[in-house]
Amino acid sequence: MEANPTVFYAITDWLSIGGCVLFIYGKGEVENGIGPLLSPIAISRSSDETEAQLGYNLAVSIRPNERWTLAATYRSKVTLDLDGYADMQAGPFGAYSRDGAVSITLPAVLSLATAFSFDRLTVELAWDRTYWSSLRELDFSYSRSFMDDPLFADFDRALVKNWDDSASTA
C-alpha cells in the first residue's frame, strides 16, 4: 500500500516544483518448498512479514510557452525490512517456527517527459529509468543459522539478483 500526498508550488508562470513524503506499507508472504523428487522428504517454508517505511518524491515542471511542457520526477528507493514469522517443516525430521525477516528494496525511478499541444491534440513523450540494480539479493534471516543444517540450508542462502537498471519510453 502506498500513499503520497503531493504538494506543488508555482514559482513563476513557467516553473513549478513539487514533492511529497512517500509512505509505503508492505506485506510479504512466501510459500515454497522442495518436493520429494529433489529430496527424500518434502521440505517447505512459509513466511508472513510486514513493514512500514518512508521515502520521497520530487518533481519539476517547466513550460517554455503555452503549448510546450517539460517535466521531471524522481521517486526515492525504499528498503522494507519485513519482520514477522517463519515456519519451516521437514516432515518428522525437523521444524522451525519462530521469527523470520527479509529486506527488499523498492527501486528509485526517474521519469522525464515532454508534451506539445497542437490545437486540440497533445502529443506526449515520456522516458522512465528504474534503478533495479539496487536490488542485489533476497536474503531471509532467522533467529538461528541453517547453513550447516542439511534439511533447511537451501532456505538460508541468499538469492542473488544483481538486476540491471531498465529504461522505457511511452
N, C-alpha and C positions, 0 to 999 in steps of 0.2 A: 504494500500500500504506500502511496506517495502523495504528499501534499506540498505544494509550493506556491503559496500566495505571493504574487509578484507585484512590485511597485515600479512604475515608470515615471520619469520626470523629463519634461520637455525643457531643455536648456535654452534652445532657440527654436525658430520655426523649422529649421532643417536638422537639428541634432537632439536626440533623446537618448537617455540612459536608463537602465533598469537593473533590477536584481531581486533576489529573494533568498530566504533561508529555506532549504530543502529538507523536509522531514520524511524519512523512509522507515517503515516498519516492515521487517522481513520475517518470514516463517519458512523454515526448511524442513522438509520431510523426505527421508531416504528409506527405501525398501530395496534391498538387493541380496543376492546370495550366490553360493557356489553349489550347484546341483550334484547329484550322485554320479553324473557322468565324468566330472572332473575331480571328484573327491569321493572317498569311500562312504562318506556320510554327507547329508545336506547341512550346509552351514549358511546361516542367514544373519543379516543385520537390519535393524530398523532404528531410525533416529528421528527425533522431533525437537527442533530448536527454534528460538525466536530472538529478535534483537531490534532495537530502535536506534537510529543514528541520524546525524545532521550532515548536510552538505550545503552547497550554494549554487545559484545560477547567476550569471552576469550577462548583460546584453547592451548593445549599442545599435542605434538606427540613425542612418544619415540619409537625408532627402535633398540631393543636389538641386532638383527642380520639382515642379508639381507632378511630373509623370514618372520619375525615376527614384527608386528607393534601394538602399544598400543596408544590410543588417548582419550582425554577428552575435552569436550567443555561445556561451561556454557553460557547460554543466560539470561540476566537480566530480571526481571519483569519490565513492563512498565505500568504506570497508565495513561489512557487517560481521561482527563476531557473534555467531549464532551459538548460544549456550542452551543446553537442555538435557535431554535424557537419551541414552543409547541402550539398545537391547540386542545382544548377540547370542545366538544359540547354535550349538553343535551337537544336536541330538542328546543322548545321555552322557556325552563326554565332556561337556563344558558349557558354561553360560556366563554372561556378563550383563548385568542390569544396573547401571549406575549413570553418573554424569558423563556427558559427551559434548563436544563442541567442534565447530568448523568455522573458519573465516572465509568469506567470499567477497571479492571486490567487484562492485558495480563500476564499470569504466567511465572515465570522463568522455564527454562528447563536445566537439567543436563544430558549430554549424555556421556556414557563410551563405548568404542569399542575396539575390538582387531581383527586382521586379520593375517592369516598364509597362506603362499603360498607353494603349492606343485607343482613344475614344472609349468604347465600351468593352474592349478586350485588354486584359492584363496578362502578360507573359512573365512567369517566374522561373528562375533557375536557382537551385539550392545544392550545396555540397556539404556533406557531413563526414567527419572523421571520428571514429570510435576507437578509443585507446585500449583495445583488448589486451595489449601487451602487459598491462598492469595486473592481469590475472596469470600468475606464474604457476600456481599449483592449488590443488584442493586437498587439504590435509586435515583429516578428522583426528581429534585428540580425545583421549580418555584419561581417567584418573590413574591408570597404570599403563605400562608399555606392553604391547603384544608382539613385539618384533621377534622374540625368541619362542613364541607360542605357535606350534605348527598348525593349530586349528584357526587362529584369528590373525595371524601375521599379515595376510593379504589385506585385511581391513585397516591395518595400522600403517600401511605405506602411503606416502603422499602420491596423489595422482598428478603427474607433471603435465601442465598445459602448454606453457610457452607459446601462447597465441600471438599472432601478428595483428597489428592495427589494421583497420579496414576503412575504406572510404566509399561513399556512394553519392550519386547525383540524382536529382529528381527535377 
